Amino acid sequence: MANFIENSDRAPEYLESNLKTLITPAANFVGRLLTGPAATVQMVGDDAVVYGTFTLDTVGENVESGLITALPARMRYSVTSGPNSGRFTITVVSKA
């Protein structure tokens, strides 16, 4: 099973609905830069813990987080590379 979010006007910042579909509190995340300049993206839990950081600097290249365990119930992404970052997706792949 996989879900994804995208930083556009159509997509919410919160991953909560995607994380509700996970069977176990562990997942792999895959970031992918779609267009534009490089972006550094953090996956932040509602407990303010950073669960993963992606440096997306090549269009079309997947950047994997590896397995992250003990995920919180709610997460969001935070772009830390500035307001003019490129468009990207983050895919959530559960591990049952």
BAVODO-643194 format. One line per field, with one value per residue: residue number from 1; chain; y, z, x of N, C-alpha, C, O, CB in turn. Coordinates in Angstrom, 2 decimals, decimal comma. Glycine has a CB too. Example, Ala and Ser with C-alpha at 12.3 -4.5 7.8 and 13.67 -1.06 7.14 Angstrom:
2
pos <- c(1 | 2)
unit <- c(A | A)
n.y <- c(-5,69 | -2,25)
n.z <- c(7,80 | 7,08)
n.x <- c(13,19 | 12,85)
ca.y <- c(-4,50 | -1,06)
ca.z <- c(7,80 | 7,14)
ca.x <- c(12,30 | 13,67)
c.y <- c(-3,30 | 0,03)
c.z <- c(7,80 | 7,87)
c.x <- c(13,20 | 12,90)
o.y <- c(-3,32 | 1,14)
o.z <- c(8,46 | 8,04)
o.x <- c(14,24 | 13,41)
cb.y <- c(-4,47 | -0,60)
cb.z <- c(9,05 | 5,72)
cb.x <- c(11,31 | 14,08)
This chain:
96
pos <- c(1 | 2 | 3 | 4 | 5 | 6 | 7 | 8 | 9 | 10 | 11 | 12 | 13 | 14 | 15 | 16 | 17 | 18 | 19 | 20 | 21 | 22 | 23 | 24 | 25 | 26 | 27 | 28 | 29 | 30 | 31 | 32 | 33 | 34 | 35 | 36 | 37 | 38 | 39 | 40 | 41 | 42 | 43 | 44 | 45 | 46 | 47 | 48 | 49 | 50 | 51 | 52 | 53 | 54 | 55 | 56 | 57 | 58 | 59 | 60 | 61 | 62 | 63 | 64 | 65 | 66 | 67 | 68 | 69 | 70 | 71 | 72 | 73 | 74 | 75 | 76 | 77 | 78 | 79 | 80 | 81 | 82 | 83 | 84 | 85 | 86 | 87 | 88 | 89 | 90 | 91 | 92 | 93 | 94 | 95 | 96)
unit <- c(A | A | A | A | A | A | A | A | A | A | A | A | A | A | A | A | A | A | A | A | A | A | A | A | A | A | A | A | A | A | A | A | A | A | A | A | A | A | A | A | A | A | A | A | A | A | A | A | A | A | A | A | A | A | A | A | A | A | A | A | A | A | A | A | A | A | A | A | A | A | A | A | A | A | A | A | A | A | A | A | A | A | A | A | A | A | A | A | A | A | A | A | A | A | A | A)
n.y <- c(-1,17 | 2,25 | 5,73 | 9,19 | 12,58 | 15,94 | 19,03 | 21,27 | 23,52 | 21,89 | 19,89 | 18,84 | 19,84 | 18,10 | 14,70 | 13,01 | 11,56 | 9,74 | 8,29 | 6,99 | 4,78 | 2,97 | -0,19 | -1,00 | 0,86 | 1,81 | 2,83 | 3,34 | 6,25 | 8,06 | 10,57 | 12,84 | 15,07 | 17,09 | 19,39 | 22,42 | 24,30 | 22,93 | 21,31 | 21,08 | 18,94 | 18,25 | 15,66 | 16,03 | 15,24 | 15,56 | 15,82 | 17,41 | 16,22 | 15,50 | 13,20 | 12,40 | 13,56 | 14,94 | 15,61 | 17,02 | 17,28 | 16,64 | 16,49 | 14,14 | 12,06 | 9,49 | 9,72 | 7,88 | 7,23 | 5,05 | 2,51 | 3,81 | 3,71 | 3,56 | 5,67 | 8,81 | 9,65 | 11,80 | 13,67 | 16,14 | 17,91 | 19,94 | 22,49 | 23,38 | 24,74 | 27,23 | 29,70 | 29,48 | 26,88 | 23,83 | 21,82 | 18,86 | 15,36 | 13,19 | 9,93 | 7,49 | 4,42 | 1,61 | -0,93 | -4,06)
n.z <- c(0,00 | -0,76 | -0,24 | -1,13 | -0,75 | -1,92 | -2,43 | -3,13 | -4,06 | -3,93 | -2,07 | 1,33 | 4,15 | 6,26 | 7,07 | 8,26 | 7,43 | 5,63 | 7,29 | 8,94 | 7,51 | 7,77 | 8,84 | 10,75 | 13,08 | 11,46 | 8,67 | 5,33 | 3,80 | 0,78 | -0,95 | -3,70 | -6,05 | -8,17 | -9,88 | -10,40 | -8,14 | -5,70 | -2,66 | 0,85 | 3,02 | 5,96 | 7,94 | 10,36 | 13,54 | 15,54 | 18,01 | 17,82 | 17,08 | 14,71 | 12,27 | 9,93 | 7,28 | 4,09 | 1,37 | -1,48 | -4,48 | -7,13 | -9,98 | -10,43 | -9,12 | -6,70 | -3,16 | -0,43 | 2,88 | 4,42 | 6,81 | 9,19 | 12,51 | 15,23 | 14,70 | 15,05 | 15,63 | 14,08 | 11,45 | 9,70 | 6,85 | 6,59 | 4,89 | 4,71 | 3,17 | 2,16 | 0,74 | -2,03 | -2,95 | -4,90 | -6,47 | -4,97 | -4,14 | -1,49 | -0,73 | 1,10 | 2,33 | 3,66 | 5,98 | 6,54)
n.x <- c(0,85 | 0,52 | 0,68 | 0,54 | 1,67 | 1,59 | 3,24 | 1,24 | -1,43 | -3,62 | -3,22 | -3,32 | -1,29 | -0,98 | -0,31 | -2,01 | -4,37 | -3,29 | -1,55 | -3,34 | -4,09 | -2,10 | -0,99 | 0,86 | 2,88 | 5,05 | 6,96 | 8,19 | 9,40 | 9,37 | 10,84 | 10,49 | 11,65 | 9,80 | 9,71 | 11,59 | 13,78 | 16,12 | 15,03 | 14,80 | 13,30 | 11,54 | 10,11 | 7,84 | 6,62 | 3,58 | 4,55 | 6,71 | 9,07 | 11,59 | 11,24 | 12,40 | 14,54 | 14,65 | 16,74 | 16,17 | 17,42 | 17,71 | 15,81 | 13,26 | 14,55 | 14,43 | 14,44 | 15,02 | 13,81 | 14,32 | 13,33 | 11,16 | 10,32 | 7,91 | 6,08 | 4,36 | 0,87 | 0,10 | 1,54 | 3,49 | 4,79 | 7,72 | 9,15 | 12,42 | 14,21 | 13,69 | 11,39 | 11,14 | 11,27 | 11,27 | 8,62 | 7,39 | 6,89 | 5,89 | 6,01 | 4,30 | 4,98 | 3,71 | 4,79 | 3,89)
ca.y <- c(0,00 | 3,48 | 6,98 | 10,27 | 13,97 | 16,81 | 20,40 | 22,11 | 24,08 | 20,85 | 18,87 | 19,34 | 19,65 | 17,01 | 13,33 | 12,22 | 10,60 | 8,68 | 7,46 | 6,17 | 3,56 | 2,08 | -1,29 | -0,95 | 2,23 | 1,89 | 3,05 | 3,96 | 7,46 | 8,32 | 11,93 | 12,98 | 16,44 | 17,08 | 20,52 | 23,57 | 24,22 | 21,94 | 21,51 | 20,24 | 18,72 | 17,47 | 15,04 | 16,43 | 14,73 | 16,56 | 15,93 | 18,30 | 15,42 | 15,32 | 11,77 | 12,18 | 14,74 | 14,66 | 16,64 | 16,74 | 18,22 | 16,18 | 16,24 | 12,77 | 11,06 | 9,11 | 9,75 | 7,03 | 7,47 | 3,82 | 2,22 | 4,64 | 3,03 | 4,35 | 6,91 | 9,43 | 9,59 | 12,90 | 14,21 | 17,15 | 18,20 | 21,30 | 22,81 | 24,20 | 25,31 | 28,55 | 29,78 | 29,24 | 25,50 | 23,18 | 20,96 | 17,52 | 14,45 | 12,29 | 8,70 | 6,75 | 3,00 | 0,88 | -2,24 | -4,90)
ca.z <- c(0,00 | -0,79 | -0,33 | -1,30 | -0,64 | -2,84 | -1,96 | -4,07 | -3,47 | -3,83 | -1,06 | 2,70 | 4,69 | 7,23 | 6,58 | 9,20 | 6,77 | 5,07 | 8,36 | 9,50 | 6,74 | 8,06 | 9,75 | 11,84 | 13,22 | 10,81 | 7,24 | 4,54 | 3,09 | -0,40 | -1,47 | -5,12 | -6,57 | -9,46 | -10,68 | -9,68 | -7,41 | -4,62 | -1,45 | 2,01 | 3,62 | 7,18 | 8,38 | 11,76 | 14,25 | 16,38 | 19,23 | 17,41 | 16,76 | 13,29 | 12,02 | 8,74 | 6,47 | 2,68 | 0,55 | -2,84 | -5,31 | -8,51 | -10,46 | -10,82 | -8,36 | -5,43 | -1,97 | 0,54 | 4,29 | 5,16 | 7,71 | 10,38 | 13,43 | 16,31 | 14,12 | 15,80 | 14,96 | 13,12 | 10,95 | 8,66 | 6,28 | 6,78 | 3,92 | 5,42 | 2,24 | 1,71 | 0,15 | -3,47 | -3,22 | -5,98 | -6,15 | -4,64 | -3,54 | -0,47 | -0,76 | 2,36 | 2,01 | 4,92 | 6,08 | 7,40)
ca.x <- c(0,00 | 1,30 | -0,04 | 1,50 | 1,23 | 2,31 | 3,15 | 0,53 | -2,64 | -4,64 | -2,91 | -3,14 | 0,05 | -0,95 | -0,30 | -2,81 | -5,27 | -2,46 | -1,01 | -4,41 | -4,22 | -0,97 | -1,33 | 1,83 | 3,42 | 6,35 | 6,80 | 9,25 | 8,98 | 10,18 | 10,67 | 10,86 | 11,52 | 9,11 | 10,18 | 12,12 | 15,05 | 16,26 | 14,24 | 15,07 | 12,00 | 11,55 | 8,87 | 7,76 | 5,46 | 2,90 | 5,36 | 7,82 | 10,25 | 11,84 | 11,36 | 13,21 | 14,86 | 14,95 | 17,39 | 15,70 | 18,17 | 17,73 | 14,45 | 12,96 | 15,31 | 13,83 | 15,26 | 14,32 | 14,12 | 14,54 | 12,22 | 11,03 | 9,40 | 7,30 | 5,56 | 3,26 | -0,44 | -0,01 | 2,81 | 3,39 | 6,10 | 8,19 | 10,20 | 13,39 | 15,18 | 13,28 | 10,06 | 11,13 | 11,66 | 10,55 | 7,47 | 7,83 | 5,94 | 6,40 | 5,24 | 4,30 | 4,83 | 3,63 | 5,42 | 3,05)
c.y <- c(1,23 | 4,67 | 8,07 | 11,61 | 14,79 | 18,23 | 21,28 | 22,66 | 23,02 | 19,93 | 19,49 | 19,06 | 18,43 | 15,65 | 12,44 | 11,18 | 9,46 | 7,75 | 6,59 | 4,85 | 2,58 | 1,03 | -1,29 | 0,46 | 2,34 | 2,05 | 3,52 | 5,18 | 7,65 | 9,72 | 11,99 | 14,42 | 16,37 | 18,17 | 21,54 | 23,32 | 23,21 | 22,33 | 20,58 | 20,17 | 17,84 | 16,89 | 15,24 | 15,88 | 15,82 | 16,69 | 16,77 | 17,55 | 15,32 | 13,84 | 11,44 | 13,47 | 14,28 | 15,86 | 16,27 | 17,73 | 17,80 | 15,83 | 14,78 | 11,69 | 10,79 | 9,18 | 9,01 | 7,33 | 6,22 | 3,65 | 3,11 | 3,98 | 4,01 | 5,71 | 7,50 | 9,33 | 10,67 | 13,37 | 15,30 | 17,27 | 19,66 | 21,53 | 23,78 | 24,88 | 26,67 | 28,53 | 29,46 | 27,83 | 24,92 | 22,39 | 19,55 | 16,67 | 13,68 | 11,09 | 7,97 | 5,30 | 2,23 | -0,45 | -3,08 | -6,07)
c.z <- c(0,00 | -0,89 | -0,57 | -1,06 | -1,60 | -2,33 | -3,05 | -3,37 | -3,24 | -2,64 | 0,33 | 3,19 | 5,60 | 6,56 | 7,36 | 8,50 | 6,14 | 6,15 | 9,00 | 8,76 | 7,01 | 9,09 | 10,96 | 11,92 | 12,67 | 9,31 | 6,63 | 3,87 | 1,91 | -0,90 | -2,91 | -5,55 | -7,95 | -10,39 | -9,79 | -8,95 | -6,27 | -3,42 | -0,36 | 2,80 | 4,85 | 7,43 | 9,89 | 12,38 | 15,07 | 17,74 | 18,99 | 17,15 | 15,24 | 13,04 | 10,78 | 8,00 | 5,07 | 2,09 | -0,89 | -3,78 | -6,76 | -8,94 | -10,90 | -10,06 | -7,02 | -4,31 | -0,88 | 1,96 | 4,97 | 6,13 | 8,94 | 11,26 | 14,48 | 15,81 | 15,00 | 15,01 | 13,90 | 12,75 | 9,93 | 8,01 | 6,50 | 5,80 | 4,59 | 4,50 | 1,68 | 0,95 | -1,35 | -3,83 | -4,33 | -5,51 | -5,93 | -4,19 | -2,45 | -0,47 | 0,56 | 2,00 | 3,32 | 4,83 | 7,05 | 7,93)
c.x <- c(0,90 | 0,35 | 0,98 | 0,83 | 2,08 | 2,18 | 2,55 | -0,71 | -3,72 | -4,44 | -2,75 | -1,73 | 0,11 | -1,05 | -1,25 | -3,68 | -4,48 | -1,95 | -2,08 | -4,56 | -3,09 | -1,38 | -0,41 | 2,39 | 4,84 | 6,12 | 8,10 | 8,64 | 9,92 | 9,84 | 11,14 | 10,62 | 10,90 | 9,61 | 10,84 | 13,42 | 14,99 | 15,41 | 14,76 | 13,77 | 12,16 | 10,16 | 8,82 | 6,48 | 4,81 | 3,56 | 6,61 | 9,12 | 10,37 | 12,12 | 12,17 | 13,43 | 15,23 | 15,67 | 17,08 | 16,38 | 18,28 | 16,31 | 14,33 | 13,71 | 14,64 | 14,86 | 14,48 | 14,77 | 14,63 | 13,38 | 12,26 | 9,97 | 8,89 | 6,82 | 4,46 | 1,96 | -0,58 | 1,39 | 2,51 | 4,76 | 6,43 | 9,33 | 11,16 | 14,39 | 14,78 | 11,97 | 10,01 | 11,56 | 10,80 | 9,35 | 7,98 | 6,66 | 6,66 | 5,46 | 5,40 | 4,03 | 4,84 | 4,34 | 4,61 | 3,84)
o.y <- c(1,25 | 4,59 | 7,89 | 11,75 | 14,36 | 18,61 | 21,96 | 22,31 | 23,24 | 19,26 | 20,54 | 18,16 | 17,78 | 15,47 | 11,22 | 10,02 | 8,33 | 6,53 | 5,54 | 3,89 | 1,45 | 1,34 | -1,56 | 1,19 | 2,89 | 1,47 | 4,03 | 5,14 | 7,43 | 10,00 | 11,29 | 14,92 | 15,66 | 17,91 | 21,53 | 22,29 | 22,70 | 23,50 | 19,43 | 21,19 | 16,81 | 17,55 | 14,70 | 16,04 | 16,89 | 17,55 | 16,85 | 18,18 | 15,07 | 13,30 | 10,30 | 14,39 | 13,35 | 17,00 | 15,34 | 18,89 | 18,52 | 14,96 | 14,26 | 10,50 | 11,72 | 8,76 | 9,45 | 7,64 | 6,31 | 4,53 | 3,16 | 3,72 | 5,13 | 6,74 | 6,75 | 8,95 | 10,48 | 13,46 | 15,36 | 16,80 | 20,51 | 20,86 | 24,88 | 25,53 | 27,20 | 27,46 | 29,21 | 27,61 | 25,45 | 22,30 | 19,10 | 17,18 | 13,52 | 11,23 | 7,85 | 4,97 | 2,20 | -1,02 | -2,84 | -6,89)
o.z <- c(0,69 | -1,57 | -0,26 | -1,15 | -2,02 | -1,85 | -3,79 | -2,23 | -2,44 | -2,23 | 0,48 | 2,70 | 5,69 | 5,59 | 7,15 | 8,92 | 6,12 | 5,96 | 9,55 | 9,32 | 6,51 | 10,08 | 12,07 | 10,92 | 13,32 | 8,76 | 7,31 | 3,42 | 2,03 | -1,24 | -3,29 | -5,41 | -8,82 | -11,55 | -8,57 | -9,11 | -5,92 | -3,19 | -0,63 | 3,19 | 4,81 | 7,17 | 10,62 | 11,83 | 15,27 | 18,54 | 19,86 | 17,01 | 14,55 | 13,55 | 10,60 | 8,07 | 4,89 | 2,28 | -1,44 | -3,87 | -7,57 | -8,33 | -11,64 | -10,34 | -6,29 | -4,48 | -0,46 | 2,22 | 6,00 | 6,25 | 9,64 | 10,81 | 14,59 | 16,40 | 15,62 | 13,84 | 12,92 | 13,58 | 9,37 | 8,56 | 6,59 | 5,87 | 5,00 | 4,97 | 0,82 | 0,57 | -1,88 | -4,89 | -4,66 | -4,31 | -6,62 | -3,90 | -2,48 | -0,24 | 1,09 | 1,45 | 4,01 | 3,75 | 8,26 | 8,67)
o.x <- c(1,92 | -0,68 | 2,16 | -0,39 | 3,15 | 1,11 | 3,27 | -0,99 | -4,63 | -5,38 | -2,13 | -1,06 | 1,16 | -1,78 | -1,28 | -3,71 | -4,95 | -1,92 | -1,75 | -5,09 | -3,12 | -2,03 | -0,86 | 2,37 | 5,73 | 5,19 | 8,99 | 7,50 | 11,13 | 8,69 | 12,08 | 9,51 | 11,42 | 9,91 | 10,66 | 14,06 | 13,92 | 15,10 | 15,10 | 13,21 | 12,83 | 9,16 | 9,65 | 5,40 | 5,39 | 3,19 | 7,47 | 10,17 | 9,38 | 13,10 | 12,60 | 12,61 | 16,02 | 15,25 | 17,66 | 15,96 | 18,88 | 15,68 | 15,17 | 13,52 | 14,30 | 16,00 | 13,42 | 15,93 | 15,30 | 12,53 | 13,27 | 8,86 | 9,37 | 7,10 | 3,71 | 1,97 | -1,31 | 2,29 | 1,41 | 5,76 | 5,54 | 10,36 | 10,77 | 15,33 | 15,47 | 11,49 | 8,93 | 12,14 | 9,74 | 9,08 | 8,89 | 5,58 | 7,88 | 4,26 | 6,51 | 2,98 | 5,85 | 4,48 | 4,65 | 3,31)
cb.y <- c(0,00 | 3,48 | 7,27 | 10,22 | 14,50 | 16,68 | 20,92 | 21,33 | 25,19 | 20,03 | 18,13 | 18,71 | 20,89 | 17,17 | 12,76 | 13,13 | 11,31 | 9,27 | 8,34 | 6,93 | 3,88 | 2,89 | -2,64 | -1,99 | 2,66 | 0,63 | 4,07 | 2,96 | 8,71 | 7,24 | 12,95 | 11,98 | 17,16 | 17,23 | 21,15 | 24,04 | 25,59 | 21,81 | 21,27 | 20,80 | 18,07 | 18,32 | 13,50 | 17,98 | 13,57 | 16,20 | 14,54 | 19,35 | 14,00 | 16,22 | 11,16 | 11,16 | 15,57 | 14,34 | 16,74 | 16,83 | 18,39 | 14,97 | 17,20 | 12,62 | 11,54 | 7,71 | 11,24 | 5,56 | 7,98 | 3,83 | 0,75 | 6,14 | 1,83 | 4,55 | 6,66 | 10,91 | 9,72 | 14,08 | 13,09 | 18,53 | 17,84 | 21,55 | 23,43 | 23,35 | 24,37 | 29,16 | 31,15 | 30,23 | 24,64 | 22,29 | 20,99 | 17,56 | 13,48 | 12,98 | 7,80 | 7,32 | 2,51 | 0,67 | -2,12 | -5,41)
cb.z <- c(1,22 | -1,96 | 0,97 | -2,68 | 0,84 | -4,29 | -1,53 | -5,36 | -4,36 | -5,08 | -1,44 | 3,65 | 5,46 | 8,23 | 6,64 | 10,02 | 5,70 | 4,29 | 9,41 | 9,46 | 5,27 | 8,55 | 9,02 | 11,62 | 14,69 | 11,11 | 6,97 | 3,48 | 4,03 | -1,52 | -0,60 | -6,03 | -6,61 | -9,25 | -11,47 | -8,73 | -6,86 | -4,20 | -1,72 | 2,89 | 2,61 | 8,38 | 7,98 | 11,89 | 15,15 | 16,55 | 19,73 | 18,47 | 17,42 | 12,80 | 11,89 | 7,82 | 7,11 | 1,88 | 0,82 | -2,95 | -4,75 | -8,68 | -11,64 | -12,24 | -8,13 | -5,51 | -1,53 | 0,21 | 5,01 | 5,92 | 8,12 | 10,03 | 14,11 | 17,46 | 12,70 | 16,12 | 15,99 | 13,71 | 10,33 | 9,22 | 4,78 | 8,26 | 2,60 | 6,42 | 1,12 | 0,84 | 0,37 | -4,16 | -1,94 | -6,73 | -7,28 | -3,56 | -4,61 | 0,97 | -1,94 | 3,38 | 1,04 | 5,33 | 6,53 | 6,65)
cb.x <- c(-0,97 | 2,31 | -0,88 | 2,12 | 1,34 | 1,78 | 4,54 | 0,14 | -3,19 | -4,65 | -1,64 | -4,17 | 0,47 | -2,08 | 1,11 | -3,69 | -6,11 | -1,29 | -0,35 | -5,73 | -4,27 | 0,24 | -1,25 | 2,98 | 3,40 | 7,23 | 5,68 | 9,86 | 8,98 | 9,94 | 11,43 | 10,05 | 12,91 | 7,62 | 9,01 | 11,13 | 15,42 | 17,73 | 12,73 | 16,26 | 11,02 | 12,01 | 8,80 | 7,82 | 5,86 | 1,43 | 5,75 | 8,05 | 10,17 | 13,04 | 10,00 | 12,55 | 16,03 | 13,66 | 18,96 | 14,14 | 19,54 | 18,69 | 14,08 | 13,24 | 16,76 | 13,22 | 15,61 | 14,55 | 12,89 | 15,91 | 12,24 | 10,63 | 10,09 | 8,29 | 5,02 | 3,58 | -1,56 | -0,84 | 3,69 | 2,90 | 6,13 | 8,65 | 9,60 | 14,13 | 15,40 | 14,35 | 9,51 | 12,03 | 11,54 | 11,47 | 6,40 | 8,91 | 5,32 | 6,49 | 5,67 | 3,23 | 5,97 | 2,18 | 6,90 | 1,82)
